[in-house]
């Protein structure tokens, strides 16, 4: 299931072609092949040294897979090719080169907190802000989600939960007192820098005229704002892939609707690519029933596929149990 989008925009009076590619594909191997071939072609034909391409994806495992597939095509990470997570991009491309120049209030030099250090400062902040008797685990989940969702602390939405807001501020003060930042800081500080400072957007674009984003549906609000700032406001060319129907990280702040919103921005033309090379025709039809609309997807495999139905009379807990069972590799749970 695929969709491709292209946009022609103007940035500071300059006419720029920005391309947004959104591949909503059940065949993930084909999606990755398309992305890596596109990157290799752009480096060979469109982007010349010393300029290059920045490729962002969700986590370290995805980074390793991207590097492996690009290496097969002769593309390796270098000064003009960045392949990494959103966190490492914000740290290495934005925060370290430009943070001090832009006046970011950090202790210099700073370090990235180890997991054990994050736990220490979080548990201390929780005891001081809420109670020393609280279980840290659910509060850490709440804090991380809040930091990824409410990004502007000078707006009323930051105080939607005064207790969580105070917990976050206490936790971050503890980190700073020891010259530390954590992974969320990398993205949040990087996002605010590219939004606030036009000269940083120009500097990043001068180095990387093309931004490639993989698994867009899982990367959340901060990444969406970084992309819009660098590409729609800063003139970087964008090549993004993702599938809003395959987002599974909502608990961590993923917002798959941001991908759809991106495709609906003025000046962006959506071109649906309907062919699916992995799933049989019956599976395609069943998926469209589940989605609640006929999207015109077509199976190219020449086979129908097999559907298995498992009744779950005890509701969602029964569904979870059935899905987790080793024998339940596929099927429809009702």
C-alpha positions as a Markdown table, in Angstrom:
| # | Residue | x | y | z |
|---|---|---|---|---|
| 1 | Unk | 0.0 | 0.0 | 0.0 |
| 2 | Unk | 1.8 | 3.1 | -1.2 |
| 3 | Unk | 1.4 | 6.8 | -1.6 |
| 4 | Unk | 3.8 | 9.3 | -3.2 |
| 5 | Unk | 3.7 | 13.0 | -2.7 |
| 6 | Unk | 5.5 | 15.8 | -4.5 |
| 7 | Unk | 5.5 | 19.5 | -3.6 |
| 8 | Unk | 6.7 | 22.7 | -5.2 |
| 9 | Unk | 7.2 | 25.5 | -2.6 |
| 10 | Unk | 8.8 | 28.9 | -2.2 |
| 11 | Unk | 11.2 | 29.7 | 0.5 |
| 12 | Unk | 12.2 | 33.3 | 1.0 |
| 13 | Unk | 11.3 | 34.0 | -2.7 |
| 14 | Unk | 13.4 | 31.1 | -3.9 |
| 15 | Unk | 11.5 | 28.5 | -6.0 |
| 16 | Unk | 12.3 | 25.0 | -4.6 |
| 17 | Unk | 11.2 | 21.6 | -5.6 |
| 18 | Unk | 10.5 | 19.6 | -2.4 |
| 19 | Unk | 9.6 | 15.9 | -2.8 |
| 20 | Unk | 7.8 | 14.0 | -0.1 |
| 21 | Unk | 7.5 | 10.2 | -0.7 |
| 22 | Unk | 5.1 | 8.4 | 1.5 |
| 23 | Unk | 5.3 | 4.6 | 0.9 |
| 24 | Unk | 2.4 | 2.9 | 2.7 |
| 25 | Unk | 3.6 | -0.6 | 1.9 |
| 26 | Unk | 2.7 | -3.9 | 3.5 |
| 27 | Unk | 5.9 | -5.3 | 1.8 |
| 28 | Unk | 8.5 | -3.6 | 4.0 |
| 29 | Unk | 11.4 | -5.2 | 2.1 |
| 30 | Unk | 10.2 | -3.5 | -1.1 |
| 31 | Unk | 9.8 | -0.2 | 0.8 |
| 32 | Unk | 13.3 | -0.3 | 2.1 |
| 33 | Unk | 14.6 | -1.3 | -1.3 |
| 34 | Unk | 12.8 | 1.7 | -2.9 |
| 35 | Unk | 14.2 | 4.1 | -0.3 |
| 36 | Unk | 17.8 | 2.9 | -0.5 |
| 37 | Unk | 17.9 | 2.9 | -4.3 |
| 38 | Unk | 16.5 | 6.4 | -4.3 |
| 39 | Unk | 19.2 | 7.6 | -1.8 |
| 40 | Unk | 21.9 | 6.0 | -3.9 |
| 41 | Unk | 20.6 | 7.5 | -7.1 |
| 42 | Unk | 20.3 | 11.0 | -5.6 |
| 43 | Unk | 23.9 | 10.8 | -4.3 |
| 44 | Unk | 25.2 | 9.6 | -7.7 |
| 45 | Unk | 23.2 | 12.0 | -9.9 |
| 46 | Unk | 21.9 | 15.0 | -8.0 |
| 47 | Unk | 23.9 | 15.8 | -4.8 |
| 48 | Unk | 27.6 | 16.5 | -5.3 |
| 49 | Unk | 30.4 | 16.6 | -2.7 |
| 50 | Unk | 30.9 | 18.2 | -0.2 |
| 51 | Unk | 27.1 | 18.4 | 0.1 |
| 52 | Unk | 25.2 | 15.2 | 0.9 |
| 53 | Unk | 22.1 | 13.5 | 2.3 |
| 54 | Unk | 20.8 | 13.0 | 5.9 |
| 55 | Unk | 18.9 | 9.8 | 6.5 |
| 56 | Unk | 16.8 | 9.5 | 9.7 |
| 57 | Unk | 14.9 | 6.5 | 11.1 |
| 58 | Unk | 13.3 | 5.3 | 14.3 |
| 59 | Unk | 15.8 | 3.4 | 16.3 |
| 60 | Unk | 19.3 | 1.9 | 16.2 |
| 61 | Unk | 18.1 | -1.4 | 14.8 |
| 62 | Unk | 16.5 | 0.5 | 11.8 |
| 63 | Unk | 19.7 | 2.4 | 11.4 |
| 64 | Unk | 21.8 | -0.8 | 11.2 |
| 65 | Unk | 19.4 | -2.2 | 8.6 |
| 66 | Unk | 19.5 | 1.0 | 6.5 |
| 67 | Unk | 23.3 | 1.1 | 6.6 |
| 68 | Unk | 23.5 | -2.6 | 5.6 |
| 69 | Unk | 21.2 | -2.1 | 2.6 |
| 70 | Unk | 22.9 | 1.2 | 1.5 |
| 71 | Unk | 26.4 | -0.5 | 1.8 |
| 72 | Unk | 25.2 | -3.1 | -0.7 |
| 73 | Unk | 24.6 | -0.2 | -3.1 |
| 74 | Unk | 28.0 | 1.3 | -2.4 |
| 75 | Unk | 26.7 | 4.1 | 0.0 |
| 76 | Unk | 28.5 | 4.3 | 3.3 |
| 77 | Unk | 28.2 | 6.8 | 6.1 |
| 78 | Unk | 30.7 | 9.6 | 5.6 |
| 79 | Unk | 31.0 | 13.4 | 6.2 |
| 80 | Unk | 28.4 | 13.9 | 3.4 |
| 81 | Unk | 26.2 | 11.0 | 4.3 |
| 82 | Unk | 24.5 | 10.9 | 7.7 |
| 83 | Unk | 22.6 | 7.8 | 8.7 |
| 84 | Unk | 21.1 | 7.7 | 12.2 |
| 85 | Unk | 18.2 | 8.3 | 14.5 |
| 86 | Unk | 16.4 | 11.6 | 15.0 |
| 87 | Unk | 18.2 | 11.9 | 18.4 |
| 88 | Unk | 21.7 | 11.5 | 16.9 |
| 89 | Unk | 20.8 | 13.9 | 14.0 |
| 90 | Unk | 19.7 | 16.6 | 16.5 |
| 91 | Unk | 22.8 | 16.0 | 18.6 |
| 92 | Unk | 25.5 | 15.8 | 15.9 |
| 93 | Unk | 24.1 | 18.0 | 13.2 |
| 94 | Unk | 22.3 | 20.7 | 15.2 |
| 95 | Unk | 23.1 | 20.9 | 18.9 |
| 96 | Unk | 26.9 | 20.2 | 19.1 |
| 97 | Unk | 27.8 | 22.5 | 16.2 |
| 98 | Unk | 25.4 | 25.4 | 16.8 |
| 99 | Unk | 24.0 | 25.1 | 20.4 |
| 100 | Unk | 26.6 | 27.2 | 22.1 |
| 101 | Unk | 26.6 | 29.8 | 19.3 |
| 102 | Unk | 22.8 | 30.1 | 19.6 |
| 103 | Unk | 23.0 | 30.6 | 23.4 |
| 104 | Unk | 21.3 | 27.3 | 24.4 |
| 105 | Unk | 21.3 | 27.2 | 28.2 |
| 106 | Unk | 23.4 | 24.1 | 28.7 |
| 107 | Unk | 26.6 | 23.4 | 30.7 |
| 108 | Unk | 29.5 | 23.2 | 28.3 |
| 109 | Unk | 30.9 | 20.7 | 27.8 |
| 110 | Unk | 27.9 | 18.4 | 28.4 |
| 111 | Unk | 27.5 | 14.7 | 28.3 |
| 112 | Unk | 24.6 | 12.3 | 27.6 |
| 113 | Unk | 23.3 | 10.7 | 30.8 |
| 114 | Unk | 23.7 | 7.0 | 31.2 |
| 115 | Unk | 20.5 | 5.0 | 31.9 |
| 116 | Unk | 21.6 | 4.6 | 35.5 |
| 117 | Unk | 22.1 | 8.4 | 35.8 |
| 118 | Unk | 18.7 | 9.1 | 34.3 |
| 119 | Unk | 17.1 | 6.7 | 36.8 |
| 120 | Unk | 18.8 | 8.3 | 39.7 |
| 121 | Unk | 17.8 | 11.9 | 38.8 |
| 122 | Unk | 14.2 | 10.8 | 37.9 |
| 123 | Unk | 13.6 | 8.9 | 41.1 |
| 124 | Unk | 15.0 | 11.9 | 43.1 |
| 125 | Unk | 12.7 | 14.2 | 41.2 |
| 126 | Unk | 9.7 | 11.9 | 41.7 |
| 127 | Unk | 10.3 | 11.7 | 45.5 |
| 128 | Unk | 10.6 | 15.5 | 45.8 |
| 129 | Unk | 7.7 | 16.4 | 43.4 |
| 130 | Unk | 5.2 | 13.6 | 44.0 |
| 131 | Unk | 6.1 | 11.1 | 46.8 |
| 132 | Unk | 8.9 | 8.8 | 47.6 |
| 133 | Unk | 6.4 | 6.0 | 47.9 |
| 134 | Unk | 5.4 | 6.1 | 44.2 |
| 135 | Unk | 6.2 | 3.4 | 41.8 |
| 136 | Unk | 8.7 | 5.1 | 39.3 |
| 137 | Unk | 7.8 | 3.0 | 36.2 |
| 138 | Unk | 4.3 | 4.4 | 35.4 |
| 139 | Unk | 5.4 | 8.0 | 36.2 |
| 140 | Unk | 8.4 | 7.6 | 33.9 |
| 141 | Unk | 6.1 | 6.6 | 31.1 |
| 142 | Unk | 3.8 | 9.6 | 31.8 |
| 143 | Unk | 6.8 | 11.9 | 31.9 |
| 144 | Unk | 8.3 | 10.7 | 28.6 |
| 145 | Unk | 4.9 | 10.9 | 26.8 |
| 146 | Unk | 4.3 | 14.4 | 28.2 |
| 147 | Unk | 7.7 | 15.7 | 27.1 |
| 148 | Unk | 7.1 | 14.4 | 23.5 |
| 149 | Unk | 3.6 | 15.8 | 23.3 |
| 150 | Unk | 3.7 | 19.2 | 25.0 |
| 151 | Unk | 6.7 | 20.9 | 23.4 |
| 152 | Unk | 6.2 | 24.6 | 24.1 |
| 153 | Unk | 6.7 | 25.5 | 27.7 |
| 154 | Unk | 5.7 | 29.1 | 27.3 |
| 155 | Unk | 2.2 | 28.1 | 26.3 |
| 156 | Unk | -0.8 | 27.2 | 28.5 |
| 157 | Unk | -0.8 | 23.5 | 27.3 |
| 158 | Unk | 2.5 | 22.9 | 29.2 |
| 159 | Unk | 0.5 | 23.2 | 32.4 |
| 160 | Unk | -2.2 | 20.7 | 31.3 |
| 161 | Unk | -0.8 | 18.5 | 34.2 |
| 162 | Unk | 1.0 | 20.9 | 36.6 |
| 163 | Unk | 2.3 | 17.9 | 38.6 |
| 164 | Unk | 3.9 | 16.2 | 35.6 |
| 165 | Unk | 5.3 | 19.5 | 34.3 |
| 166 | Unk | 6.9 | 20.2 | 37.7 |
| 167 | Unk | 8.3 | 16.6 | 37.7 |
| 168 | Unk | 9.9 | 17.2 | 34.3 |
| 169 | Unk | 11.4 | 20.5 | 35.3 |
| 170 | Unk | 12.8 | 19.0 | 38.5 |
| 171 | Unk | 14.3 | 16.0 | 36.6 |
| 172 | Unk | 15.9 | 18.3 | 34.0 |
| 173 | Unk | 17.4 | 20.6 | 36.7 |
| 174 | Unk | 19.0 | 17.5 | 38.3 |
| 175 | Unk | 20.6 | 16.5 | 34.9 |
| 176 | Unk | 21.9 | 20.0 | 34.2 |
| 177 | Unk | 23.4 | 20.3 | 37.7 |
| 178 | Unk | 25.7 | 17.4 | 36.7 |
| 179 | Unk | 26.4 | 18.7 | 33.1 |
| 180 | Unk | 24.0 | 16.1 | 31.5 |
| 181 | Unk | 21.3 | 15.9 | 28.9 |
| 182 | Unk | 19.2 | 12.8 | 28.0 |
| 183 | Unk | 17.8 | 11.5 | 24.7 |
| 184 | Unk | 14.6 | 13.6 | 24.8 |
| 185 | Unk | 16.7 | 16.7 | 25.4 |
| 186 | Unk | 18.6 | 16.1 | 22.2 |
| 187 | Unk | 15.4 | 16.1 | 20.1 |
| 188 | Unk | 13.6 | 18.9 | 21.9 |
| 189 | Unk | 16.6 | 21.3 | 22.0 |
| 190 | Unk | 17.4 | 20.5 | 18.4 |
| 191 | Unk | 13.8 | 21.1 | 17.4 |
| 192 | Unk | 13.6 | 24.5 | 19.1 |
| 193 | Unk | 17.0 | 25.5 | 17.5 |
| 194 | Unk | 15.9 | 24.8 | 13.9 |
| 195 | Unk | 12.5 | 26.5 | 14.5 |
| 196 | Unk | 14.0 | 29.6 | 16.1 |
| 197 | Unk | 17.2 | 30.3 | 14.1 |
| 198 | Unk | 17.0 | 30.7 | 10.3 |
| 199 | Unk | 20.8 | 30.7 | 10.1 |
| 200 | Unk | 20.9 | 27.2 | 11.5 |
| 201 | Unk | 18.3 | 26.0 | 8.9 |
| 202 | Unk | 20.6 | 27.5 | 6.2 |
| 203 | Unk | 23.7 | 25.9 | 7.7 |
| 204 | Unk | 22.0 | 22.5 | 7.8 |
| 205 | Unk | 20.7 | 22.8 | 4.3 |
| 206 | Unk | 24.1 | 23.9 | 3.0 |
| 207 | Unk | 25.5 | 20.6 | 4.3 |
| 208 | Unk | 22.5 | 18.3 | 3.6 |
| 209 | Unk | 20.2 | 19.6 | 0.8 |
| 210 | Unk | 18.2 | 16.4 | 1.1 |
| 211 | Unk | 16.5 | 15.0 | 4.2 |
| 212 | Unk | 15.4 | 11.3 | 4.1 |
| 213 | Unk | 13.0 | 10.1 | 6.8 |
| 214 | Unk | 12.1 | 6.4 | 7.2 |
| 215 | Unk | 9.2 | 5.2 | 9.4 |
| 216 | Unk | 7.7 | 8.6 | 9.5 |
| 217 | Unk | 4.5 | 7.4 | 11.2 |
| 218 | Unk | 6.5 | 6.3 | 14.3 |
| 219 | Unk | 8.6 | 9.5 | 14.9 |
| 220 | Unk | 6.1 | 11.8 | 16.6 |
| 221 | Unk | 5.4 | 15.5 | 16.9 |
| 222 | Unk | 9.1 | 16.7 | 17.5 |
| 223 | Unk | 10.2 | 15.1 | 14.2 |
| 224 | Unk | 7.3 | 16.4 | 12.3 |
| 225 | Unk | 8.1 | 20.0 | 13.5 |
| 226 | Unk | 11.8 | 19.5 | 12.6 |
| 227 | Unk | 10.9 | 18.3 | 9.1 |
| 228 | Unk | 8.5 | 21.2 | 8.5 |
| 229 | Unk | 11.0 | 23.7 | 9.8 |
| 230 | Unk | 14.0 | 22.4 | 7.8 |
| 231 | Unk | 12.0 | 21.5 | 4.6 |
| 232 | Unk | 9.0 | 23.8 | 4.3 |
| 233 | Unk | 10.6 | 26.8 | 6.0 |
| 234 | Unk | 14.3 | 26.0 | 5.3 |
| 235 | Unk | 14.2 | 24.7 | 1.8 |
| 236 | Unk | 15.7 | 21.2 | 2.3 |
| 237 | Unk | 14.3 | 18.6 | -0.1 |
| 238 | Unk | 12.3 | 15.9 | 1.7 |
| 239 | Unk | 12.0 | 12.2 | 0.9 |
| 240 | Unk | 9.9 | 10.5 | 3.6 |
| 241 | Unk | 8.5 | 7.0 | 3.8 |
| 242 | Unk | 5.9 | 5.6 | 6.2 |
| 243 | Unk | 2.5 | 4.0 | 6.6 |
| 244 | Unk | 0.0 | 5.5 | 9.0 |
| 245 | Unk | -1.8 | 2.1 | 9.2 |
| 246 | Unk | 1.3 | 0.4 | 10.6 |
| 247 | Unk | 2.1 | 2.7 | 13.5 |
| 248 | Unk | 2.5 | 0.8 | 16.8 |
| 249 | Unk | 4.2 | 3.3 | 19.0 |
| 250 | Unk | 1.3 | 5.5 | 20.0 |
| 251 | Unk | 2.2 | 4.8 | 23.7 |
| 252 | Unk | 5.6 | 6.5 | 23.0 |
| 253 | Unk | 4.2 | 9.6 | 21.4 |
| 254 | Unk | 3.9 | 8.5 | 17.8 |
| 255 | Unk | 1.2 | 10.4 | 15.8 |
| 256 | Unk | 0.5 | 8.6 | 12.5 |
| 257 | Unk | -2.0 | 11.3 | 11.5 |
| 258 | Unk | 0.9 | 13.7 | 11.1 |
| 259 | Unk | 1.9 | 11.8 | 8.0 |
| 260 | Unk | -1.6 | 12.3 | 6.5 |
| 261 | Unk | -1.5 | 16.0 | 7.5 |
| 262 | Unk | 1.8 | 16.4 | 5.8 |
| 263 | Unk | 0.4 | 15.0 | 2.6 |
| 264 | Unk | -2.5 | 17.4 | 2.8 |
| 265 | Unk | -0.5 | 20.6 | 3.1 |
| 266 | Unk | -1.1 | 23.2 | 0.4 |
| 267 | Unk | 1.0 | 22.8 | -2.8 |
| 268 | Unk | 1.6 | 19.1 | -2.2 |
| 269 | Unk | 0.2 | 16.7 | -4.8 |
| 270 | Unk | -0.7 | 13.2 | -3.6 |
| 271 | Unk | -0.1 | 10.3 | -6.1 |
| 272 | Unk | -1.4 | 7.0 | -4.7 |
| 273 | Unk | 0.6 | 3.9 | -5.7 |
| 274 | Unk | -1.8 | 1.0 | -5.4 |
| 275 | Unk | 0.2 | -2.2 | -6.1 |
| 276 | Unk | 1.1 | -4.6 | -3.3 |
| 277 | Unk | 3.7 | -7.4 | -4.1 |
| 278 | Unk | 3.5 | -9.3 | -0.9 |
| 279 | Unk | -0.1 | -10.0 | 0.1 |
| 280 | Unk | -2.8 | -12.0 | -1.7 |
| 281 | Unk | -6.0 | -10.5 | -3.0 |
| 282 | Unk | -8.2 | -11.9 | -0.2 |
| 283 | Unk | -5.8 | -10.4 | 2.4 |
| 284 | Unk | -5.9 | -7.0 | 0.6 |
| 285 | Unk | -9.7 | -7.0 | 0.6 |
| 286 | Unk | -9.9 | -8.0 | 4.3 |
| 287 | Unk | -7.4 | -5.2 | 5.2 |
| 288 | Unk | -9.6 | -2.7 | 3.4 |
| 289 | Unk | -12.7 | -3.9 | 5.4 |
| 290 | Unk | -10.7 | -3.4 | 8.6 |
| 291 | Unk | -9.6 | 0.1 | 7.4 |
| 292 | Unk | -13.3 | 0.9 | 6.7 |
| 293 | Unk | -12.7 | 2.1 | 3.2 |
| 294 | Unk | -11.9 | 0.9 | -0.3 |
| 295 | Unk | -8.5 | 2.4 | -1.1 |
| 296 | Unk | -8.1 | 0.7 | -4.5 |
| 297 | Unk | -5.1 | -1.5 | -3.4 |
| 298 | Unk | -4.3 | -4.3 | -5.8 |
| 299 | Unk | -2.4 | -7.5 | -5.2 |
| 300 | Unk | 0.3 | -8.3 | -7.8 |
| 301 | Unk | 1.3 | -11.7 | -6.5 |
| 302 | Unk | -1.3 | -13.7 | -8.4 |
| 303 | Unk | -2.6 | -15.6 | -5.4 |
| 304 | Unk | -5.5 | -15.0 | -3.0 |
| 305 | Unk | -3.9 | -15.8 | 0.4 |
| 306 | Unk | -5.6 | -17.5 | 3.4 |
| 307 | Unk | -7.5 | -15.9 | 6.3 |
| 308 | Unk | -7.9 | -17.6 | 9.7 |
| 309 | Unk | -10.7 | -16.5 | 12.0 |
| 310 | Unk | -10.3 | -16.9 | 15.8 |
| 311 | Unk | -13.3 | -16.2 | 18.0 |
| 312 | Unk | -12.5 | -14.4 | 21.2 |
| 313 | Unk | -15.7 | -14.4 | 23.3 |
| 314 | Unk | -14.0 | -12.9 | 26.3 |
| 315 | Unk | -13.1 | -9.6 | 24.6 |
| 316 | Unk | -9.9 | -7.8 | 24.5 |
| 317 | Unk | -8.0 | -9.9 | 27.1 |
| 318 | Unk | -8.9 | -13.0 | 25.1 |
| 319 | Unk | -7.7 | -11.3 | 21.9 |
| 320 | Unk | -4.4 | -10.4 | 23.5 |
| 321 | Unk | -3.9 | -14.0 | 24.8 |
| 322 | Unk | -4.7 | -15.4 | 21.3 |
| 323 | Unk | -2.4 | -13.0 | 19.6 |
| 324 | Unk | 0.5 | -13.7 | 21.9 |
| 325 | Unk | 0.2 | -17.5 | 21.4 |
| 326 | Unk | 3.0 | -18.9 | 19.3 |
| 327 | Unk | 0.5 | -20.6 | 16.9 |
| 328 | Unk | -1.2 | -17.3 | 16.2 |
| 329 | Unk | 1.1 | -16.1 | 13.5 |
| 330 | Unk | -1.8 | -14.7 | 11.4 |
| 331 | Unk | -5.5 | -14.4 | 11.4 |
| 332 | Unk | -8.5 | -12.2 | 12.2 |
| 333 | Unk | -9.5 | -12.0 | 15.9 |
| 334 | Unk | -13.2 | -11.4 | 16.5 |
